[in-house]
Structures are given as C-alpha cells and as structure tokens.
Amino acid sequence: MNFLLPLLLLFLFSSNALASIPTPPPPQLEARAWLLIDTDSGQALAENNADARVEPASLTKLMTAYLAFAAIKEGRLKPDQTLPVSEKAWKMEGSRMFIDPRKPARVDELLRGMIVQSGNDACVVLAEAIAGSEEGFASMMNATAKRLGMTNTHYTNSTGLPDPQLYTTARDLSRLVNALIRDFPEHYKLYSMREYTYNGITQPNRNRLLFIDPSVDGVKTGHTNSAGYCLIASARRDQRRLLSVVVGARSDAARAMESQKLLNYGFQFFETVRLYQAGQPVSTLRLYKGKASEVKVGFSEDFFVTVPRGAGKNIQAQVITQQPLMAPVRRGQPLGTLRLSLDGRVIGDYPLRALAGVDVAGILGRGWDNILLLFK
C-alpha cells in the first residue's frame, strides 16, 4: 500500500515570516512564441506557444555549434586546424563571415564567424569537415536533437536557411541551449563577444542585449522573412541564470526589448532555492530482505526549485514511497517521489533515487524479514 511519509517542513512558515512579494502575471509579448526558464530548476516561469512548431532561422546554428564543440572535445577537430573552403560554402547566401576560397580557415576563426557574425559560409565549412557533407551533418544534428530530448525538432541544414522540413519549438531550443552551456562552458564564452573581425571586415554581434545589459552573456539571434526576428538570451544575476526564448518578433529592436521584459520579470518576481545537495539523503527508507535494513534516497545532482520571491519559507515537502521495499536495490534506482507544495498547492513531483545499492541478504536474513512482513 502507499504510505505518505512526512518530511521536514522546509523553511516552515511562521506568523512572523515575511510575506511573499505579489507575483503579477507574466508579460504578454509581441511575438509568435516565447519561453522563460530558470536553468537550475528547469522550471518555466512564463511561456506562450512554447510547444508550437516554429522556423528556427539562424538559431539552427546553436546545434551546429554544439556538434562542432563536441568534435573538438573528442579530438576530431582542433581549434588551430585549417579547413578547406568548398565552393558551396563560399557561395552561401545570407549572413556570411566572408571566407576566401583560396585561403583555408582555422576552426577557431570559423567558430567566431558562425557565432558572432552568424556566417552561413562558416557553418557549411564546419559541417563538411565534421560529417563530409552538409546532408550527412543534418543527420548528425537530428540524432543529437533526439538524444537531448528535442522531440519536436527536425534539421535539414547547418545554417537555418528556410526549408519546409526545418522546424523546432521554443521549448526544444531551451533544451539545446541548456545542454550547450552545461556541456561546453569553455566554448560558451564565445557567445558574449560583441564583435569579430575576419578578412578585414568587422561585424558586430546582432544580440543587442550584450550591449545594454551587463548580466547577459549570450546567446543567439535569428531572422528570415518567414521566421521573423528571434532571440535566445541568457543572463546571470546573483548566481541565478535565466534563459529567454523569443521567436517571431516584428523587428530587431522588438526581439531585444521583449527578451528584456522576460528576463526582468523572472529575476524580479522569482527566487531559486537549493533544497538538497547532490548525494544528500532526503529520507531513509526501510528495506526488507537486503544486506542492509535501510536505504537512503536523494538526488544525483543539486536539486533546486523556483518559487515566487519570498515564498521559499512556505515550501512543504513530503516523501511518497511504495511499501514494503525489497532488495536488491541498485544505485540510482527510483524508490519514491518528493512532492513539493506551496501554500497547499502541489508544485511538483520529483523522483527520489537510491544513493547506494543494496544486495540481497542471505537465507537467514531473508527468512527473518519474511517473518517481520507477516505482521506488516
């Protein structure tokens, strides 16, 4: 049967506790879709049409960059390696870094040309070097999207030039950027560059927020006539990182302004609390027929939750488990659920996993527990 095991009341509410700041509704933006998430907790703080299919335009280059960073990490590319410029790459339409077909380009130059200058020519050179062709590279992009949980995304090219079969969602884009920041922090800093000069041509980063908000350190713009103006922006203030995705704004200035609205809303009206450290026991559960009679459960990574500012004191936690629990138990096995509530409203259920494995007991231990179970 199910047992509801009370856990401690985290930051227990008391009569003299500060009241939480009233949280207004999220801003309504002039865009086709948008999403604001806290990257520590993964919670969405504001969204509209976040799961609707949209055209990614140059936001596609985030996946191209992800695969390029992976190739460097795995030793398949080196930053100082020079790559040949194909005729296809040289003749690419749209935004370019203006590579010279007579002059091989270095990988680190191509990365900056792709990230800062949004060079379609740089994307094709990298794609051909990694996969042999842009078509083969698109297959790699789709496989990586699937691995990252981008279930509503499909790629057909490395640049984001319009194609009926090129699509994604605001939520999938947030998953990609989270993975990029998490997996390649040493390369993510390239997204904060305000300008880059190549072949004697200086081009500014099109992300206006880099110039007006010192907390913004990335991430990427996109635009086509059909996609509208798009911007993914990431900002870090007071050890918190928020990520905004705005797709289909009406102008370059509008995508920056609407993104700023989202970021300011999230930082002003919400706080993120670390409830448990990685490996910290949340609860100790009774275990039968094992070499140990108890097993500790918790999270493999630091566990955060985002709530309205000032409401952290009111979070309540309960552990829900299926009893009785029987050995064997493997490390990481889900054994229960942490249910969090705020002011009587459930805000989330989170799986609790075994922090260590427990093998089956010997015949005497199992026999004794069989007797105990008769009285349960």
GIWO-V222304 format. One record per residue. N is the residue number from 0. RES is the residue in one letter. OMEGA is omega in whole degrees, -180 to 180 (* if undefined). Layout:
n=[N	N]
res=[RES	RES]
omega=[OMEGA	OMEGA]
This chain:
n=[0	1	2	3	4	5	6	7	8	9	10	11	12	13	14	15	16	17	18	19	20	21	22	23	24	25	26	27	28	29	30	31	32	33	34	35	36	37	38	39	40	41	42	43	44	45	46	47	48	49	50	51	52	53	54	55	56	57	58	59	60	61	62	63	64	65	66	67	68	69	70	71	72	73	74	75	76	77	78	79	80	81	82	83	84	85	86	87	88	89	90	91	92	93	94	95	96	97	98	99	100	101	102	103	104	105	106	107	108	109	110	111	112	113	114	115	116	117	118	119	120	121	122	123	124	125	126	127	128	129	130	131	132	133	134	135	136	137	138	139	140	141	142	143	144	145	146	147	148	149	150	151	152	153	154	155	156	157	158	159	160	161	162	163	164	165	166	167	168	169	170	171	172	173	174	175	176	177	178	179	180	181	182	183	184	185	186	187	188	189	190	191	192	193	194	195	196	197	198	199	200	201	202	203	204	205	206	207	208	209	210	211	212	213	214	215	216	217	218	219	220	221	222	223	224	225	226	227	228	229	230	231	232	233	234	235	236	237	238	239	240	241	242	243	244	245	246	247	248	249	250	251	252	253	254	255	256	257	258	259	260	261	262	263	264	265	266	267	268	269	270	271	272	273	274	275	276	277	278	279	280	281	282	283	284	285	286	287	288	289	290	291	292	293	294	295	296	297	298	299	300	301	302	303	304	305	306	307	308	309	310	311	312	313	314	315	316	317	318	319	320	321	322	323	324	325	326	327	328	329	330	331	332	333	334	335	336	337	338	339	340	341	342	343	344	345	346	347	348	349	350	351	352	353	354	355	356	357	358	359	360	361	362	363	364	365	366	367	368	369	370	371	372	373	374	375]
res=[M	N	F	L	L	P	L	L	L	L	F	L	F	S	S	N	A	L	A	S	I	P	T	P	P	P	P	Q	L	E	A	R	A	W	L	L	I	D	T	D	S	G	Q	A	L	A	E	N	N	A	D	A	R	V	E	P	A	S	L	T	K	L	M	T	A	Y	L	A	F	A	A	I	K	E	G	R	L	K	P	D	Q	T	L	P	V	S	E	K	A	W	K	M	E	G	S	R	M	F	I	D	P	R	K	P	A	R	V	D	E	L	L	R	G	M	I	V	Q	S	G	N	D	A	C	V	V	L	A	E	A	I	A	G	S	E	E	G	F	A	S	M	M	N	A	T	A	K	R	L	G	M	T	N	T	H	Y	T	N	S	T	G	L	P	D	P	Q	L	Y	T	T	A	R	D	L	S	R	L	V	N	A	L	I	R	D	F	P	E	H	Y	K	L	Y	S	M	R	E	Y	T	Y	N	G	I	T	Q	P	N	R	N	R	L	L	F	I	D	P	S	V	D	G	V	K	T	G	H	T	N	S	A	G	Y	C	L	I	A	S	A	R	R	D	Q	R	R	L	L	S	V	V	V	G	A	R	S	D	A	A	R	A	M	E	S	Q	K	L	L	N	Y	G	F	Q	F	F	E	T	V	R	L	Y	Q	A	G	Q	P	V	S	T	L	R	L	Y	K	G	K	A	S	E	V	K	V	G	F	S	E	D	F	F	V	T	V	P	R	G	A	G	K	N	I	Q	A	Q	V	I	T	Q	Q	P	L	M	A	P	V	R	R	G	Q	P	L	G	T	L	R	L	S	L	D	G	R	V	I	G	D	Y	P	L	R	A	L	A	G	V	D	V	A	G	I	L	G	R	G	W	D	N	I	L	L	L	F	K]
omega=[180	174	175	-176	180	173	178	175	-176	-179	-171	179	175	-174	-179	179	179	177	180	178	178	-177	179	175	-179	179	174	-172	173	-179	-179	-178	176	-179	174	180	169	-172	178	-178	-176	-176	174	-180	177	179	175	-178	-175	180	177	178	178	176	-174	-175	-176	171	173	-177	176	176	176	178	-179	-179	177	177	179	179	177	-179	-178	177	179	171	174	-177	-178	179	176	-178	179	180	180	177	178	-180	-177	-176	-179	177	178	-178	-176	171	176	175	-177	-179	179	-174	177	-179	178	-180	-178	175	180	178	179	178	178	-172	-175	-175	180	-175	175	179	179	-180	-176	177	179	-179	-180	179	-176	-172	-179	178	178	178	176	178	178	177	176	178	-178	178	179	177	179	-180	-178	179	179	-169	-178	-177	173	-179	175	179	-175	-169	-173	175	-171	176	-178	-178	176	-178	177	174	177	-179	178	178	178	177	-180	-178	175	-180	-179	179	-179	-171	-175	-178	-179	178	-177	-178	177	-177	178	179	-176	178	178	-180	176	179	178	-178	178	177	178	170	-177	178	-176	-176	176	-176	-174	-179	-176	179	-180	179	178	24	-177	174	174	177	161	179	-178	-179	-173	-178	-174	177	166	-179	178	-178	179	178	177	177	175	174	174	-179	178	177	178	-176	173	173	-171	-177	176	-179	-177	-178	177	-178	-179	177	178	177	-179	-178	-180	178	-178	-179	-176	-169	180	174	179	-176	172	-177	-177	173	177	179	179	179	174	179	175	-173	176	-178	-179	175	179	176	171	-177	180	175	179	180	180	-176	180	177	175	-176	-178	172	180	-177	175	-176	-179	-176	-179	-179	-175	-179	175	-177	175	176	178	-180	174	-176	-4	178	-177	171	6	176	177	178	-179	-180	177	-177	-178	-177	171	179	179	179	177	-179	177	-179	179	-180	177	172	-173	-176	174	-175	179	-180	177	177	178	180	178	179	175	-174	-180	179	179	180	179	180	175	178	180	-178	177	-177	180	*]
